[in-house]
Amino acid sequence: MANSTIKSARRVIEIMEFFDRKRRPLGLKEICEALDYPVSSGAAMLKSLMLLGYLEYDRTTRTYLPTMRIAVLGRWVADQLFNEFKMLPLMEDLRERTRETIILGTQSEIRAQYVHVLRSPQPLSYSAEPGSLRPLTRSGVGLALLSTKSDAEIDTLVYRSNYDEPNRSRRVALKDVMDKVATIRRQGYFFSRHLYTEGVGVIAMPLPVAPYNRTFVIALGGPVRRLEKNLSANLASMKRSIKAFLPAQPTI
């Protein structure tokens, strides 16, 4: 996937995501070493972002820091998702009820992307980073997202996913995907066991349509055995939290 993106655009996002992970001023050398950039290219990219007003530079410490322009960019999206649509309270409530890792996922082309993740407080837990990508056809969150599509759309997405997958053993048959989708549509959730990562399970449930017809999935991630043991209680908690915090119909 990385090779199909424009290098300069990808690097801008990688730099901002690196700042988000570190949450402190960063120097040129640290950024370039962490992201494997040539120093000359990294310096040019950071200077461009500074001139555009997205980074500030401290000459004393020779470090960069995102400006408030970054903080407000796209805030309206977060406001609608986490305030008007109450996604964050839902996730926090669900983590408190289940004590598992809570994942909010959406579609990104032929992949499912983890938009937001709340880590389980338990020592043995599923660790996932916001922004992580999973194949639509081979992940719990991805299959739950596919269940909200029409059969024709699923056919196209399976074809595109297989075309993009160089490893033949990871390509999936449309019938297998449709069988799983039928199960999700019938029971309202999908429980994946060892599907993407050995030992890890995900219970994924499609959410009501969000503003601007965006589709999201809420999921619990954790050790398969623990999720199996608490399946009924976890499903009840998911349904209770969704009903408490989300509208049945989109507000926009």
C-alpha positions as CSV (number, residue, x, y, z in Angstrom):
1,M,0.0,0.0,0.0
2,A,2.8,2.4,0.9
3,N,4.4,2.1,-2.5
4,S,1.1,3.2,-4.2
5,T,1.0,6.6,-2.4
6,I,2.7,9.8,-3.3
7,K,5.8,9.9,-1.2
8,S,5.6,13.6,-0.1
9,A,1.9,13.2,0.9
10,R,2.7,10.0,2.9
11,R,5.6,11.6,4.7
12,V,3.5,14.6,5.9
13,I,1.0,12.2,7.5
14,E,3.8,10.0,8.9
15,I,5.5,13.0,10.5
16,M,2.2,14.2,12.1
17,E,1.4,10.7,13.3
18,F,4.9,10.5,14.8
19,F,4.4,13.7,16.7
20,D,1.0,12.3,17.9
21,R,2.8,9.2,19.3
22,K,5.6,11.1,21.0
23,R,3.7,14.1,22.2
24,R,6.7,16.4,22.7
25,P,9.1,18.6,20.6
26,L,11.2,16.5,18.2
27,G,14.5,17.1,16.4
28,L,15.3,16.5,12.8
29,K,17.6,13.6,13.5
30,E,15.1,11.8,15.7
31,I,12.4,12.2,13.1
32,C,14.5,11.0,10.2
33,E,15.9,8.0,12.1
34,A,12.5,6.9,13.3
35,L,10.8,7.2,9.9
36,D,13.9,6.2,7.8
37,Y,14.1,9.4,5.8
38,P,17.2,10.9,4.3
39,V,18.2,13.9,6.4
40,S,18.1,16.2,3.4
41,S,14.5,15.1,2.5
42,G,13.4,15.3,6.1
43,A,14.8,18.8,6.6
44,A,13.0,20.0,3.4
45,M,9.7,18.5,4.5
46,L,9.9,20.0,8.0
47,K,10.8,23.4,6.6
48,S,7.9,23.3,4.2
49,L,5.5,22.4,7.1
50,M,7.0,25.2,9.2
51,L,6.5,27.8,6.3
52,L,2.9,26.6,5.9
53,G,2.3,27.3,9.6
54,Y,1.8,23.7,10.7
55,L,5.1,23.4,12.6
56,E,7.0,25.8,14.8
57,Y,10.8,25.7,15.2
58,D,12.8,26.4,18.4
59,R,16.3,27.5,17.4
60,T,17.6,27.1,20.9
61,T,16.7,23.4,21.2
62,R,16.6,22.8,17.4
63,T,13.3,21.0,17.8
64,Y,9.9,21.2,16.0
65,L,6.4,21.2,17.4
66,P,3.0,21.2,15.8
67,T,1.2,24.5,15.9
68,M,-2.4,25.2,17.0
69,R,-3.3,25.1,13.3
70,I,-2.9,21.3,13.4
71,A,-5.0,21.2,16.6
72,V,-8.0,22.8,15.0
73,L,-7.7,21.2,11.5
74,G,-10.5,18.7,11.2
75,R,-11.9,19.4,14.6
76,W,-15.4,19.6,13.2
77,V,-15.1,15.9,12.2
78,A,-14.1,14.9,15.8
79,D,-16.9,17.1,17.2
80,Q,-19.6,15.4,15.2
81,L,-18.2,11.9,15.8
82,F,-17.3,12.2,19.5
83,N,-19.8,14.8,20.7
84,E,-22.9,14.8,18.5
85,F,-22.7,11.1,17.9
86,K,-21.3,10.3,21.4
87,M,-18.8,7.7,20.2
88,L,-16.3,8.3,22.9
89,P,-18.8,8.0,25.8
90,L,-20.0,4.8,24.2
91,M,-16.5,3.4,24.0
92,E,-15.6,4.4,27.6
93,D,-18.9,2.9,28.9
94,L,-18.2,-0.4,27.0
95,R,-14.6,-0.6,28.3
96,E,-15.9,-0.1,31.8
97,R,-18.5,-2.8,31.4
98,T,-16.3,-5.4,29.6
99,R,-12.7,-4.5,30.6
100,E,-11.6,-5.4,27.1
101,T,-9.9,-3.3,24.4
102,I,-12.5,-1.3,22.5
103,I,-12.1,-0.5,18.8
104,L,-13.9,1.9,16.6
105,G,-13.4,1.0,13.0
106,T,-14.5,2.3,9.6
107,Q,-13.7,1.5,5.9
108,S,-10.7,2.9,4.1
109,E,-10.8,1.6,0.5
110,I,-10.3,-2.2,0.7
111,R,-9.2,-2.1,4.3
112,A,-10.8,-1.6,7.8
113,Q,-9.1,1.2,9.8
114,Y,-9.1,1.5,13.5
115,V,-10.2,5.1,14.0
116,H,-9.9,5.1,17.8
117,V,-8.8,2.5,20.4
118,L,-9.3,2.3,24.1
119,R,-6.9,-0.2,25.7
120,S,-8.1,-2.8,28.1
121,P,-7.0,-2.3,31.7
122,Q,-6.2,-6.0,32.1
123,P,-2.6,-7.2,32.0
124,L,-3.4,-9.8,29.3
125,S,-5.1,-7.8,26.6
126,Y,-5.3,-7.0,22.9
127,S,-2.9,-4.1,21.9
128,A,-3.9,-2.2,18.8
129,E,-2.9,1.3,17.6
130,P,-5.3,3.9,16.2
131,G,-4.8,4.1,12.5
132,S,-4.0,0.4,12.2
133,L,-5.3,-1.2,9.0
134,R,-6.8,-4.7,8.6
135,P,-8.1,-6.4,5.4
136,L,-11.8,-6.1,4.9
137,T,-12.2,-9.7,3.9
138,R,-10.0,-11.2,6.6
139,S,-10.7,-9.4,9.9
140,G,-13.6,-9.2,12.3
141,V,-14.0,-5.4,11.9
142,G,-13.7,-5.7,8.1
143,L,-16.3,-8.4,7.8
144,A,-18.7,-6.5,10.0
145,L,-18.3,-3.4,7.8
146,L,-18.9,-5.6,4.7
147,S,-22.2,-6.8,6.1
148,T,-23.6,-3.2,5.8
149,K,-22.8,-3.2,2.0
150,S,-25.0,-4.5,-0.8
151,D,-24.1,-7.9,-2.3
152,A,-22.9,-6.2,-5.5
153,E,-20.6,-3.9,-3.5
154,I,-19.2,-6.9,-1.6
155,D,-18.5,-8.7,-4.8
156,T,-16.4,-5.7,-6.1
157,L,-14.6,-5.3,-2.8
158,V,-13.6,-8.9,-2.6
159,Y,-12.4,-8.8,-6.2
160,R,-10.3,-5.7,-5.4
161,S,-8.9,-7.2,-2.2
162,N,-7.8,-10.4,-3.9
163,Y,-6.3,-8.4,-6.8
164,D,-4.3,-6.3,-4.3
165,E,-3.1,-9.4,-2.3
166,P,0.2,-10.8,-3.7
167,N,0.0,-13.9,-1.4
168,R,-2.4,-16.3,-3.0
169,S,-2.9,-18.2,0.2
170,R,-4.5,-15.0,1.7
171,R,-7.0,-14.5,-1.1
172,V,-10.5,-15.4,-0.2
173,A,-13.5,-16.9,-2.0
174,L,-16.5,-14.7,-2.5
175,K,-18.8,-17.6,-1.2
176,D,-16.8,-17.8,2.1
177,V,-17.2,-14.0,2.6
178,M,-20.9,-14.1,1.7
179,D,-21.5,-16.9,4.2
180,K,-19.9,-14.9,7.0
181,V,-21.8,-11.8,5.9
182,A,-25.1,-13.7,6.0
183,T,-24.3,-14.8,9.6
184,I,-23.5,-11.2,10.6
185,R,-26.7,-9.9,9.1
186,R,-28.7,-12.6,10.8
187,Q,-27.2,-12.3,14.3
188,G,-26.1,-8.7,14.3
189,Y,-22.4,-9.3,15.1
190,F,-19.3,-11.3,14.1
191,F,-17.0,-13.1,16.4
192,S,-13.6,-13.7,14.8
193,R,-11.3,-16.2,16.4
194,H,-7.6,-16.3,15.4
195,L,-8.6,-14.7,12.1
196,Y,-5.9,-12.0,11.8
197,T,-3.7,-12.7,14.8
198,E,-3.3,-16.0,16.5
199,G,-4.8,-16.1,20.0
200,V,-6.8,-12.9,19.5
201,G,-10.5,-12.6,19.1
202,V,-12.7,-9.7,18.0
203,I,-16.4,-9.3,18.6
204,A,-17.5,-6.7,16.0
205,M,-21.0,-5.1,15.7
206,P,-22.1,-2.6,13.0
207,L,-23.4,0.7,14.4
208,P,-26.3,2.9,13.2
209,V,-25.4,5.1,10.3
210,A,-23.4,8.1,11.5
211,P,-23.7,11.7,10.1
212,Y,-23.1,12.0,6.4
213,N,-23.9,8.3,5.9
214,R,-20.6,7.2,7.4
215,T,-20.4,3.6,8.6
216,F,-18.7,2.5,11.7
217,V,-18.2,-0.7,13.7
218,I,-17.7,-1.1,17.4
219,A,-15.6,-4.0,18.5
220,L,-14.1,-5.8,21.6
221,G,-10.7,-7.2,21.2
222,G,-9.0,-9.7,23.6
223,P,-7.8,-13.3,24.1
224,V,-10.1,-15.7,22.4
225,R,-10.7,-17.9,25.4
226,R,-11.8,-14.9,27.6
227,L,-14.1,-13.5,24.9
228,E,-15.7,-17.0,24.4
229,K,-16.2,-17.3,28.2
230,N,-17.9,-13.9,28.4
231,L,-19.6,-13.9,25.0
232,S,-23.2,-13.5,26.2
233,A,-22.4,-10.8,28.8
234,N,-20.2,-8.9,26.2
235,L,-22.9,-8.9,23.6
236,A,-25.5,-7.7,26.1
237,S,-23.1,-4.9,27.1
238,M,-22.5,-3.9,23.5
239,K,-26.2,-3.7,22.8
240,R,-26.9,-1.8,26.0
241,S,-24.1,0.8,25.4
242,I,-25.2,1.3,21.7
243,K,-28.8,1.9,22.7
244,A,-27.8,4.3,25.5
245,F,-25.4,6.5,23.5
246,L,-26.3,6.3,19.8
247,P,-29.4,7.5,18.0
248,A,-31.3,4.8,16.0
249,Q,-31.2,7.1,12.9
250,P,-28.5,9.5,11.6
251,T,-28.9,13.1,12.8
252,I,-27.6,14.6,9.5
